[in-house]
């Protein structure tokens, strides 16, 4: 019998050539909000997510176990590799962070005086219910979506009052 990490890995393998990031949450209302409005994160994506490889089910099992205190809904962010690599190229071209390229809104300073970014719901593949081992695909996910075609990145904003 497969464990939850193996089940999720086999699901992710169906979505070829993507980079996957997981983020756990407790409330189903938050799941719905992320799938419809996007994922807001602080500073850098790896600060709020775990990047996983579907070819490493042990790694996925580890993250599901380690993050279960954050909630039993594991949000799945999926960037097709071609799109992610384009984001990286645009980031280099404009000499700014990749977060500036992938965000769909202007970055803003959050409660911790850290920059906040929003990933489009078109990059939210869906969620995995850890309790039931069920995957639910987000109808908004679009593997063709490239935010850099719609928004030119800006330089990182400077906090008011600093130089």
Rosetta blueprint (number, residue, H / E / L):
1 X L
2 X L
3 X L
4 X H
5 X H
6 X H
7 X H
8 X H
9 X H
10 X H
11 X H
12 X H
13 X L
14 X L
15 X L
16 X L
17 X L
18 X E
19 X E
20 X E
21 X E
22 X E
23 X E
24 X E
25 X E
26 X L
27 X L
28 X H
29 X H
30 X H
31 X H
32 X H
33 X H
34 X H
35 X H
36 X H
37 X H
38 X L
39 X E
40 X E
41 X E
42 X E
43 X L
44 X L
45 X H
46 X H
47 X H
48 X H
49 X L
50 X E
51 X E
52 X E
53 X L
54 X L
55 X L
56 X L
57 X H
58 X H
59 X H
60 X H
61 X H
62 X H
63 X H
64 X H
65 X H
66 X H
67 X L
68 X H
69 X H
70 X H
71 X L
72 X L
73 X E
74 X E
75 X E
76 X E
77 X E
78 X E
79 X E
80 X E
81 X H
82 X H
83 X H
84 X H
85 X H
86 X H
87 X H
88 X H
89 X H
90 X H
91 X H
92 X H
93 X H
94 X L
95 X L
96 X L
97 X L
98 X H
99 X H
100 X H
101 X H
102 X H
103 X E
104 X L
105 X L
106 X L
107 X L
108 X E
109 X E
110 X L
111 X L
112 X L
113 X L
114 X L
115 X E
116 X E
117 X E
118 X E
119 X E
120 X L
121 X H
122 X H
123 X H
124 X E
125 X E
126 X E
127 X E
128 X E
129 X E
130 X L
131 X L
132 X L
133 X L
134 X E
135 X E
136 X E
137 X E
138 X L
139 X L
140 X L
141 X L
142 X L
143 X L
144 X L
145 X L
146 X L
147 X H
148 X H
149 X H
150 X L
151 X L
152 X L
153 X L
154 X L
155 X L
156 X L
157 X L
158 X L
159 X L
160 X L
161 X L
162 X L
163 X L
